[in-house]
Amino acid sequence: MIIWSGWGVLSVLIAGVALVLSVLLDPALARIGVPTPTGVVAVWLAAASLNWVVGTRLNARPDRELVDPRTGQTVVLRSRHTLFWIPMQYLSVLLLLLGALAAVGAFFAKVPGRPL
């Protein structure tokens, strides 16, 4: 079960797209002679950067202050964009760790035409 608020679920979508791109890009780059983990690292670094920028912009929006006309009490409305109660921009660290794991996996994977 995924728990999110606001656009926090966008982090899952960004990570999913990064996973698909790294799986498709890694063998294609290996065939043309680019070192194997290079494409994987680039995709996950771009995904983490995108997630940081989007999360920072979404969570930096100003709060709304409303005043209840009957009681005169002030209520502050904040829009939060979280995934599992973690603000979206901080999930970029997790994306970097996933990228490091994917790079290690790509480095040790068997690729046709590459010596072990």
C-alpha positions as CSV (number, residue, x, y, z in Angstrom):
1,M,0.0,0.0,0.0
2,I,1.4,3.4,-1.0
3,I,0.6,6.3,1.2
4,W,1.0,9.8,-0.3
5,S,-0.3,13.3,0.0
6,G,-0.5,15.9,-2.8
7,W,1.7,15.0,-5.7
8,G,4.0,12.8,-3.7
9,V,3.1,9.8,-5.8
10,L,5.0,11.5,-8.6
11,S,8.2,10.2,-7.0
12,V,7.1,6.7,-7.7
13,L,6.4,7.6,-11.3
14,I,9.8,9.2,-11.7
15,A,11.5,6.2,-10.2
16,G,9.6,3.8,-12.5
17,V,10.5,5.8,-15.6
18,A,14.1,5.8,-14.5
19,L,14.1,2.1,-13.9
20,V,12.6,1.4,-17.4
21,L,15.1,3.8,-19.0
22,S,18.1,2.3,-17.2
23,V,17.1,-1.2,-18.2
24,L,16.6,-0.2,-21.9
25,L,19.6,2.1,-22.1
26,D,22.2,-0.1,-20.5
27,P,22.5,-2.8,-23.1
28,A,22.2,-0.3,-25.9
29,L,25.1,1.7,-24.6
30,A,27.1,-1.5,-24.0
31,R,26.7,-2.4,-27.7
32,I,28.3,0.8,-28.9
33,G,31.2,0.6,-26.4
34,V,30.1,3.0,-23.6
35,P,31.1,1.6,-20.2
36,T,28.2,-0.3,-18.8
37,P,27.3,1.6,-15.6
38,T,27.6,5.0,-17.3
39,G,24.1,5.1,-18.7
40,V,22.5,3.7,-15.5
41,V,24.2,6.3,-13.4
42,A,23.2,9.1,-15.7
43,V,19.5,8.0,-15.8
44,W,19.3,7.7,-12.0
45,L,21.1,11.0,-11.4
46,A,18.8,12.8,-13.8
47,A,15.8,11.2,-12.0
48,A,17.0,12.2,-8.6
49,S,17.6,15.8,-9.9
50,L,14.2,16.0,-11.4
51,N,12.6,14.7,-8.3
52,W,14.5,17.2,-6.1
53,V,13.5,20.2,-8.4
54,V,9.8,19.2,-8.6
55,G,9.5,18.4,-4.9
56,T,11.2,21.6,-3.8
57,R,9.0,23.7,-6.0
58,L,5.8,22.0,-5.0
59,N,6.6,22.1,-1.3
60,A,7.8,25.7,-1.4
61,R,4.4,27.1,-2.3
62,P,3.2,29.7,0.2
63,D,0.7,28.7,2.9
64,R,-2.8,30.1,3.0
65,E,-4.0,31.8,6.2
66,L,-7.8,31.8,6.7
67,V,-9.7,33.5,9.5
68,D,-12.9,32.0,10.9
69,P,-15.4,34.8,10.9
70,R,-17.3,33.5,13.9
71,T,-14.3,32.9,16.2
72,G,-11.6,35.1,14.7
73,Q,-9.2,32.1,14.9
74,T,-6.6,31.8,12.2
75,V,-6.2,28.5,10.3
76,V,-3.1,27.8,8.2
77,L,-3.6,25.6,5.2
78,R,-0.4,23.9,3.9
79,S,-0.1,21.9,0.8
80,R,2.3,19.0,1.5
81,H,3.6,16.6,-1.2
82,T,4.9,13.5,0.6
83,L,5.4,9.8,0.0
84,F,5.2,7.7,3.2
85,W,5.3,11.0,5.2
86,I,8.7,12.0,3.7
87,P,8.7,15.2,1.6
88,M,9.1,14.6,-2.0
89,Q,12.5,16.3,-2.4
90,Y,14.1,14.2,0.2
91,L,13.2,11.0,-1.6
92,S,15.9,12.0,-4.1
93,V,18.4,10.6,-1.7
94,L,16.6,7.2,-2.0
95,L,16.7,7.5,-5.8
96,L,20.5,8.1,-5.7
97,L,20.9,5.0,-3.6
98,L,18.8,3.0,-6.0
99,G,20.9,4.3,-8.8
100,A,24.1,3.2,-7.0
101,L,22.6,-0.3,-6.6
102,A,21.6,-0.4,-10.2
103,A,25.0,0.7,-11.3
104,V,26.7,-2.1,-9.2
105,G,24.2,-4.6,-10.7
106,A,24.9,-3.4,-14.2
107,F,28.6,-3.5,-13.6
108,F,28.5,-7.2,-12.6
109,A,25.8,-8.3,-15.1
110,K,26.7,-10.5,-18.0
111,V,26.5,-8.6,-21.3
112,P,27.1,-10.4,-24.6
113,G,30.4,-9.3,-26.1
114,R,31.9,-8.0,-22.9
115,P,34.7,-9.9,-21.3
116,L,34.3,-10.7,-17.6
